[in-house]
Amino acid sequence: MTAEYKVHGNVAVITLANPPVNGLGLSTRQGIVDGLEKAQQDAAVKSIVITGAGGAFSGGADIKEFGTDKAMQEPNLNSVIAAIENSDKPVVAAIHSVAMGGGLELALGCHYRVAAPGCSVALPEVKLGILPGAGGTQRLPRVLGVEPALNMIVSGEAIKSEMLAMLPGQKLFDKLVASPEALAAEALAFAQSVADVRPLPLVRNLPCKHPQGDAYFQFARNMVKGMSKNFPAPAKCVDAVEAATKGKFADGLAAEREIFIHLMWTPESRSLRHLFLAERAASKIPDVPADTPKREIKSVAVIGAGTMGGGISMNFLNAGIPVKILEMKQEALDRGIATIRKNYEAQVKKGKLKADKYEQRMALLSTTLSYDDLKDADLVIEAVFEEIGVKEAVFKQLDAVMKPGAILASNTSTLDVNKIAHFTQRPQDVVGLHFFSPANVMKLLEVVRGDATAKDVLATVMQLAKKIKKTAVVSGVCDGFIGNRMIEQYSRQAGFLLDEGCTPAQVDKAIEKFGFAMGPFRMGDLAGNDIGWAIRKRRAVEHPDMKYSKTADLLCEKGRFGQKTGAGWYDYVPGKRDAIPNAEVVQMIEEHRKSLGITPRKISDEEIVQRLVFSLVNEAAHILEEGIANKASDIDVVYIFGYGFPVHRGGPLNYANEVGLFNVVQAMKRFAKNPLDDAQFWQPAPLLARLAAEGKTFQ
Ligand code: 3H9
């Protein structure tokens, strides 16, 4: 049983004890009901306290239980809350640290609530694509007022208990104690003080009205429209709260329940729940236990003050870690520092950063022209030109100067980290840290594990990633690692689509309608088409048989490198990012098509999306089978956080699971028959073929 029962004098204390966050799984729910039962039967017990062990009151329903029989099994959370409401003896929730989702709903079912300051209070269900399903949409408006409650429910954001306690007329907390340490004793005293109160107060009996009624809910619906674009839950939250204001409590509760069950089975909710667990699972490396000793990272050096080096540096400055940047020339350093300043100043202007914080961060930044000045850094990250010879020179110098035990990292996006490691005498200290541009904004960090990378180096950088607020995923060594290796196939497909009859705008529109933040051609223009050009030139030597559309090379030959040159697949007006289709580019594609003797055909949006997305899926299956990625969900995390894959689809492999792997393979077999495509590529990866044949999914 994951709830403990103890009697202190005449108060029974039920303590949720289901680490890490006292999720309300079946055994905890049963534990609460059993505790209540015992307390009713013990004449010496006059009142009851429910609290949570460890670092949470409760984080809510056990997300890992969703989709299993246990989630629905009695006592379900509504039944637990009913048992509390029907208790003959007063039940007091003693809330601390975290009271979220079902945890907050449980507290709202109690007769009284005593809270510690610093507790994060939220109904975050909307972030999982659902809504509170144990009365949260009905009870929270009754204790906070309709508007504050709806704001919390629709945003899912946590608010500190002391802030909520200050809301005028709030009935959420009966008492806010002075400190978390005081909670246990004060909750016991409070429980004793209400032992004889009858009838017992119930939140469900409080009134729930909004003075503007229908007009307010119409306004609220308009407000959530933007958020609801790909997600049904936010608008449904409005419906459920409106129901709370309209009829009897029981009817509102029934309406909430119906919506909750409906949302739980939507693909959007499945995707969000998958990503919640996937993001947390990504930080776990199968053969690197959580207790692996970590190296201390108190200072960081960055080689290169370009866009990447500057963005990388900002991450550490933001986290309060001193950074020293090295460049070859003073002018380059000056330019780099000016860019960092400009970025921070923009944040100050927007009110996102306080001026004193900006100065504090800049004070942590220093520069040098000499490798010798870097020797004491605990971690050095190289962000120089993507060419193996350049990397060799850098790593040889680093090997010569860095102190023993320093971690030597490369920000390479495609090159062989094993080779780079062996430019040094300490390959165990070398790791890839592939940041995504803009490095101070993008959440993804690909941690590239070389054959020799030491486990404590991996453990250290994974921990550091959390500190700088990145989502880190481990990749093995291969050309392009997880993300860029897959995007290569996606880009090849995008090129073939042009050859066969599409315009860049048509391809981009189709995949953006599917939900991608940006289509492949707009993305190319943003990243710089010259980068892909350089990679293709290298690959042409390494993989001479690899088939590509020539259109991207023709574009680069015209100097249309993208946004930075004001012209790429599209035209750009200075200072704006809007992509304006360009007739010359379309003509260039048409002429190329003619030169190949291809008669253009009309390609449906469905085919465009399938070819682009399934190319990712097939390459991902190879990556998984080769052990480059540790698990399928890591690949989804890479694509969601680094490549703008639509969140509501849950990543390429989650999406493939939703479509059904059998259907994915069938589509690939069709594509393989297209003489203008790459039949070899469309052979299903053995893992994909096997899972499809066995009716299984990527796990
Ligand atoms: C709900 O309540 C539905 C009801 O309305 C209706 C029911 C009928 N369950 O984030 P962290 C695990 S829906 C199971 O790294 P932090 C998490 O997986 C639920 N496990 O820590 C991880 O495990 P592991 C509504 C959970 O300190 C570990 O805890 N509630 C749950 O940065 C640490 O997580 C939510 O949506 C859970 N509910 O943040 C709350 N929550 O170590 C979602 C966490 O194995 N949770 N875990 O990887 C959060 O927002 C954060 O996890 C929290 C802690 C703030 C609690």
Boltz pocket constraint, residues with backbone or C-beta under 6 A from the ligand:
constraints:
  - pocket:
      binder: B
      contacts: [[A, 20], [A, 21], [A, 23], [A, 59], [A, 60], [A, 61], [A, 62], [A, 63], [A, 64], [A, 77], [A, 78], [A, 98], [A, 100], [A, 101], [A, 102], [A, 103], [A, 105], [A, 124], [A, 125], [A, 128], [A, 131], [A, 132], [A, 133], [A, 134], [A, 136], [A, 276], [A, 277], [A, 280], [A, 281]]
      max_distance: 6.0
